[in-house]
Amino acid sequence: MDRLTKDKRSWNMSRIPSKNTIPEKTVRSALFRQGFRFRINKKGLPGKPDIVLAKYKTIIFVNGCFWHGHQNCKKAGYPKSNTDFWKNKIENNIKRDEKEVFELKKLGWRVYVIWECQTEEIEVLNKIINSIFSLDYERK
């Protein structure tokens, strides 16, 4: 059972930012330190990607584990109250994400997702970034 009233819970949830989140800023900072330059929240591309590295034809989404249904993650899952609403909300987010990734790949972009939980340790994040860019491209 939720300890907050419906109005108070709604107010709390409305205060959660959809862009420029701490995980996004952490990823952007790590990319910048490694010499990458990028655009953020690029309009005109499906899903307004969080990070666009046009030089590498690469897009990175930084997804919140709860909001995007990160499987087998302790930060994901459904709240105990209003479960049907949250299940529907998160499943719709997952479907929308899949559609956006499909559309971006169709346009020739390489698309990666970095999860919120992967941004908590900078060593882990740097390994992920290095693996993304060591696949096909030689950095200059």
C-alpha positions as CSV (number, residue, x, y, z in Angstrom):
1,M,0.0,0.0,0.0
2,D,1.3,3.4,-0.9
3,R,2.0,5.7,2.0
4,L,1.3,8.8,-0.1
5,T,-2.0,10.1,-1.4
6,K,-2.7,9.8,-5.1
7,D,-2.2,13.5,-5.6
8,K,1.1,13.6,-3.6
9,R,2.4,10.5,-5.5
10,S,1.5,12.2,-8.8
11,W,3.3,15.4,-7.8
12,N,6.4,13.4,-6.7
13,M,6.5,11.5,-10.0
14,S,6.1,14.6,-12.1
15,R,9.3,16.0,-10.5
16,I,11.4,13.2,-12.0
17,P,13.3,14.7,-15.0
18,S,13.2,13.1,-18.4
19,K,16.4,14.6,-19.7
20,N,19.7,15.8,-18.2
21,T,19.4,13.1,-15.5
22,I,22.4,12.2,-13.3
23,P,23.1,9.0,-15.3
24,E,23.0,10.9,-18.6
25,K,25.4,13.6,-17.2
26,T,27.7,10.8,-16.0
27,V,27.8,9.2,-19.4
28,R,28.3,12.5,-21.2
29,S,31.1,13.4,-18.8
30,A,32.9,10.1,-19.4
31,L,32.6,10.4,-23.1
32,F,33.9,14.0,-23.1
33,R,36.9,12.9,-20.9
34,Q,37.7,10.3,-23.5
35,G,37.7,12.9,-26.2
36,F,34.3,12.3,-27.8
37,R,32.2,15.2,-29.0
38,F,28.4,14.7,-29.4
39,R,25.0,16.3,-29.5
40,I,22.3,15.6,-26.9
41,N,18.5,15.1,-27.3
42,K,18.8,15.5,-31.1
43,K,15.5,16.4,-32.6
44,G,14.6,14.9,-36.0
45,L,15.8,11.4,-35.1
46,P,13.4,8.8,-33.8
47,G,13.2,9.0,-30.0
48,K,15.2,12.2,-29.7
49,P,18.3,10.2,-28.6
50,D,20.1,11.1,-25.4
51,I,23.5,11.2,-27.1
52,V,24.4,11.4,-30.8
53,L,27.9,10.9,-32.0
54,A,27.4,11.7,-35.7
55,K,31.1,11.2,-36.6
56,Y,30.8,7.6,-35.5
57,K,27.1,7.2,-36.7
58,T,26.4,6.1,-33.1
59,I,23.6,6.7,-30.8
60,I,23.5,6.1,-27.0
61,F,20.4,5.9,-25.0
62,V,20.9,6.2,-21.2
63,N,17.9,4.4,-19.8
64,G,16.6,4.4,-16.2
65,C,16.3,0.9,-15.0
66,F,12.8,1.4,-13.5
67,W,11.3,3.4,-16.3
68,H,12.6,1.2,-19.1
69,G,12.2,-2.2,-17.5
70,H,15.9,-3.3,-17.1
71,Q,15.6,-7.1,-16.8
72,N,17.2,-8.7,-13.7
73,C,18.1,-5.4,-12.2
74,K,17.4,-4.6,-8.5
75,K,16.3,-1.0,-9.6
76,A,13.7,-2.3,-11.9
77,G,10.3,-4.0,-11.1
78,Y,6.8,-2.8,-10.4
79,P,5.6,-0.9,-7.3
80,K,3.4,-2.7,-4.9
81,S,0.5,-0.3,-5.5
82,N,-1.2,0.5,-8.7
83,T,0.6,-2.4,-10.3
84,D,-1.5,-2.7,-13.4
85,F,-0.8,1.0,-14.3
86,W,2.9,0.6,-13.8
87,K,3.1,-2.7,-15.6
88,N,1.3,-1.1,-18.6
89,K,3.4,2.0,-18.5
90,I,6.8,0.2,-18.4
91,E,5.7,-2.3,-21.1
92,N,4.7,0.6,-23.3
93,N,8.1,2.2,-22.7
94,I,9.8,-1.0,-23.7
95,K,7.8,-1.3,-26.9
96,R,8.4,2.3,-27.8
97,D,12.2,1.9,-27.2
98,E,12.3,-1.2,-29.4
99,K,10.5,0.7,-32.2
100,E,12.8,3.7,-32.0
101,V,15.9,1.4,-32.0
102,F,14.5,-0.4,-35.1
103,E,13.9,2.9,-36.9
104,L,17.3,4.3,-36.1
105,K,19.1,1.1,-37.3
106,K,17.0,1.3,-40.5
107,L,18.5,4.8,-41.0
108,G,22.0,3.3,-40.6
109,W,22.8,4.3,-37.0
110,R,24.5,2.0,-34.5
111,V,22.4,2.1,-31.3
112,Y,23.5,1.3,-27.8
113,V,21.8,1.4,-24.4
114,I,23.6,2.2,-21.2
115,W,21.5,1.4,-18.2
116,E,21.4,3.7,-15.1
117,C,22.9,0.9,-12.9
118,Q,25.9,0.8,-15.3
119,T,26.7,4.4,-14.6
120,E,27.3,4.0,-10.8
121,E,30.9,2.8,-11.2
122,I,33.1,4.8,-13.5
123,E,35.3,1.8,-14.3
124,V,32.3,-0.2,-15.5
125,L,31.1,2.8,-17.5
126,N,34.5,3.3,-19.2
127,K,34.7,-0.4,-20.1
128,I,31.3,-0.1,-21.8
129,I,32.3,3.0,-23.7
130,N,35.5,1.4,-24.8
131,S,33.7,-1.7,-26.0
132,I,31.3,0.4,-28.0
133,F,34.0,2.3,-29.8
134,S,36.6,-0.5,-30.2
135,L,34.2,-2.6,-32.3
136,D,34.5,-0.9,-35.6
137,Y,36.1,2.5,-35.3
138,E,39.6,3.7,-34.8
139,R,39.5,6.9,-32.7
140,K,41.6,9.8,-33.9
